[in-house]
């Protein structure tokens, strides 16, 4: 449910602040202490689709909230409009919690929002969260790095703004653990491209959904 704050705010003459908060992979116990403090003290919360119901239950009952999530071919609000909304609400003097699943700076468009806010002269703080690559694999018992097997981890998005332009040859030869975000619908293509560019077909693979 969207609960909009009033257009006027007692501190409207003073600029507000936006905090980009990473909510982690969903378990509320994986929220940082600072993230929970920001949520509890926020005057307006904008949250993404991947913020879990358990974390939503932690929102103070009287705090105005707004869902701004994105699904495939279904964006509740265009990113440009969301950026401007953050600026508008901060200029009303509100302290805003912009809550995102995982980490704001890992495929979360947090960088775009931060740049827009900084250009508008809005104070921005970032509270890191556990990103899906580490949260989901750790809970699944899969180390991202392991001595003698993988000396690195590379995070890749399988969802491009228009086309997916990746250097498959370099990815196939990295000898790293490769973690593909939003890759379930393109799993066959990813497998084919990596094999076509030299990765052995015997390479172990894990698929994690709803991590």
C-alpha positions as CSV (number, residue, x, y, z in Angstrom):
1,X,0.0,0.0,0.0
2,X,1.3,3.5,-0.9
3,X,1.1,5.9,2.0
4,X,2.2,9.4,0.8
5,X,3.5,11.9,3.3
6,X,1.9,15.4,3.3
7,X,3.4,17.9,0.9
8,X,4.3,20.2,3.7
9,X,6.7,19.2,6.5
10,X,7.6,21.1,9.7
11,X,11.3,21.2,8.6
12,X,10.5,22.1,4.9
13,X,12.8,25.1,5.2
14,X,15.7,22.7,5.9
15,X,16.9,20.1,3.4
16,X,16.3,16.5,4.2
17,X,18.6,13.5,3.8
18,X,18.4,10.3,1.8
19,X,20.0,7.1,3.1
20,X,20.5,4.2,0.6
21,X,20.1,1.1,2.7
22,X,21.0,-2.4,1.6
23,X,18.4,-4.9,3.1
24,X,20.4,-8.0,2.3
25,X,19.0,-11.2,0.9
26,X,15.8,-11.2,3.0
27,X,16.6,-12.6,6.5
28,X,15.9,-9.7,8.9
29,X,18.6,-10.9,11.2
30,X,21.1,-10.2,8.4
31,X,20.3,-6.5,8.4
32,X,23.1,-4.4,9.9
33,X,22.4,-2.6,13.1
34,X,22.8,0.7,11.3
35,X,20.3,-0.4,8.6
36,X,17.7,-1.2,11.2
37,X,18.3,2.1,13.0
38,X,17.8,4.0,9.7
39,X,14.5,2.1,9.0
40,X,13.2,2.8,12.5
41,X,14.0,6.6,12.4
42,X,13.0,7.3,8.8
43,X,10.2,9.8,8.0
44,X,9.6,8.2,4.6
45,X,10.6,4.8,3.3
46,X,10.8,3.8,-0.4
47,X,11.3,0.1,-0.9
48,X,12.1,-2.4,-3.7
49,X,10.4,-5.7,-4.7
50,X,13.2,-7.8,-3.2
51,X,12.7,-6.4,0.3
52,X,11.2,-9.4,2.2
53,X,7.9,-9.5,4.0
54,X,9.8,-10.1,7.3
55,X,11.7,-6.9,6.8
56,X,8.6,-5.0,5.8
57,X,7.1,-6.0,9.1
58,X,9.9,-4.0,10.8
59,X,8.7,-0.7,9.4
60,X,7.2,1.6,12.0
61,X,3.4,1.6,11.6
62,X,3.1,5.4,11.4
63,X,5.9,5.9,8.9
64,X,4.7,6.8,5.3
65,X,6.0,4.2,2.8
66,X,6.0,3.7,-1.0
67,X,6.6,0.6,-3.1
68,X,8.9,1.4,-6.0
69,X,9.8,-2.1,-7.1
70,X,10.7,-3.4,-10.6
71,X,9.8,-6.7,-12.2
72,X,10.4,-7.9,-15.7
73,X,8.4,-5.7,-18.0
74,X,6.6,-4.1,-15.0
75,X,8.2,-1.1,-13.4
76,X,6.0,0.5,-10.7
77,X,7.8,3.8,-11.4
78,X,10.4,4.7,-14.1
79,X,13.9,5.1,-12.6
80,X,14.1,8.8,-13.8
81,X,10.8,9.6,-12.0
82,X,12.0,7.8,-8.9
83,X,15.2,9.8,-8.9
84,X,13.2,13.0,-9.0
85,X,10.8,11.8,-6.3
86,X,13.8,11.3,-4.0
87,X,14.9,14.9,-4.7
88,X,11.4,16.3,-4.2
89,X,10.8,14.6,-0.9
90,X,14.3,15.5,0.5
91,X,13.6,19.1,-0.4
92,X,10.5,18.9,1.7
93,X,12.8,18.3,4.7
94,X,12.1,14.5,5.1
95,X,14.7,12.1,6.2
96,X,14.3,9.3,3.7
97,X,15.2,5.6,3.8
98,X,15.7,4.2,0.3
99,X,15.6,0.5,1.0
100,X,16.9,-2.0,-1.6
101,X,17.3,-5.8,-1.6
102,X,20.9,-6.9,-1.3
103,X,23.4,-4.0,-1.6
104,X,22.4,-0.7,-3.2
105,X,25.6,-0.6,-5.3
106,X,25.5,-4.1,-6.7
107,X,23.0,-4.1,-9.7
108,X,20.7,-1.9,-7.6
109,X,20.9,1.4,-9.4
110,X,22.1,3.0,-6.2
111,X,24.8,4.8,-8.0
112,X,22.4,6.5,-10.3
113,X,20.2,7.7,-7.4
114,X,23.2,8.9,-5.5
115,X,24.5,11.0,-8.4
116,X,21.1,12.6,-9.0
117,X,20.8,13.5,-5.3
118,X,24.3,14.9,-5.1
119,X,23.8,17.0,-8.2
120,X,20.7,18.4,-6.5
121,X,22.7,19.2,-3.4
122,X,21.0,16.6,-1.3
123,X,22.9,14.9,1.6
124,X,23.3,11.1,0.8
125,X,24.5,8.3,3.0
126,X,25.0,4.7,1.9
127,X,24.5,1.7,4.3
128,X,26.0,-1.5,2.8
129,X,24.0,-4.7,2.7
130,X,24.8,-8.3,2.0
131,X,24.5,-8.9,-1.7
132,X,22.8,-11.9,-3.2
133,X,26.0,-13.4,-4.5
134,X,27.5,-13.9,-1.0
135,X,24.3,-14.3,1.0
136,X,22.6,-16.9,-1.2
137,X,25.8,-19.0,-1.8
138,X,26.9,-18.9,1.8
139,X,23.4,-20.1,2.9
140,X,23.7,-22.8,0.3
141,X,27.1,-24.0,1.5
142,X,28.9,-22.8,-1.6
143,X,32.2,-20.8,-1.1
144,X,32.7,-18.1,-3.7
145,X,36.4,-18.6,-3.3
146,X,38.3,-21.8,-2.2
147,X,42.0,-22.4,-2.0
148,X,43.2,-24.4,-4.9
149,X,39.9,-24.1,-6.8
150,X,39.0,-20.5,-7.3
151,X,41.1,-17.4,-6.4
152,X,38.5,-14.9,-7.4
153,X,34.8,-14.2,-7.9
154,X,33.2,-12.2,-10.7
155,X,29.7,-10.9,-10.5
156,X,27.8,-10.4,-13.7
157,X,24.3,-9.2,-14.6
158,X,22.4,-11.3,-17.1
159,X,20.0,-8.4,-17.6
160,X,21.2,-5.6,-19.9
161,X,19.4,-2.3,-20.3
162,X,18.9,-3.2,-24.0
163,X,21.2,-6.1,-25.1
164,X,23.4,-8.3,-23.1
165,X,26.9,-7.5,-24.3
166,X,29.4,-9.5,-22.4
167,X,33.0,-10.6,-23.2
168,X,32.2,-14.3,-23.0
169,X,35.8,-15.3,-24.0
170,X,37.3,-13.4,-21.1
171,X,34.6,-14.8,-18.6
172,X,35.3,-18.3,-19.8
173,X,39.0,-18.0,-19.2
174,X,39.0,-16.2,-15.8
175,X,39.1,-19.3,-13.8
176,X,37.0,-17.5,-11.2
177,X,33.7,-18.3,-9.7
178,X,31.1,-16.6,-11.9
179,X,27.9,-15.4,-10.3
180,X,25.1,-14.3,-12.7
181,X,22.4,-12.1,-11.2
182,X,18.9,-12.3,-12.8
183,X,20.1,-15.2,-14.9
184,X,17.5,-18.0,-14.5
185,X,15.6,-17.1,-17.7
186,X,18.9,-17.0,-19.6
187,X,20.6,-20.0,-18.1
188,X,20.7,-22.0,-21.3
189,X,22.2,-19.0,-23.2
190,X,24.8,-18.4,-20.5
191,X,25.8,-22.1,-20.5
192,X,26.0,-22.2,-24.3
193,X,28.1,-19.0,-24.6
194,X,30.6,-20.0,-21.9
195,X,31.1,-23.5,-23.5
196,X,31.4,-22.0,-27.0
197,X,34.2,-19.8,-25.7
198,X,36.2,-22.5,-24.0
199,X,34.7,-23.3,-20.6
200,X,34.6,-27.1,-20.1
201,X,31.1,-28.6,-20.1
202,X,32.1,-30.4,-16.9
203,X,32.3,-27.2,-14.9
204,X,30.1,-27.4,-11.8
205,X,27.0,-25.2,-11.7
206,X,24.5,-24.2,-9.1
207,X,21.1,-22.6,-9.8
208,X,19.6,-20.6,-6.9
209,X,16.1,-19.2,-7.1
210,X,14.3,-17.2,-4.5
211,X,17.5,-17.0,-2.4
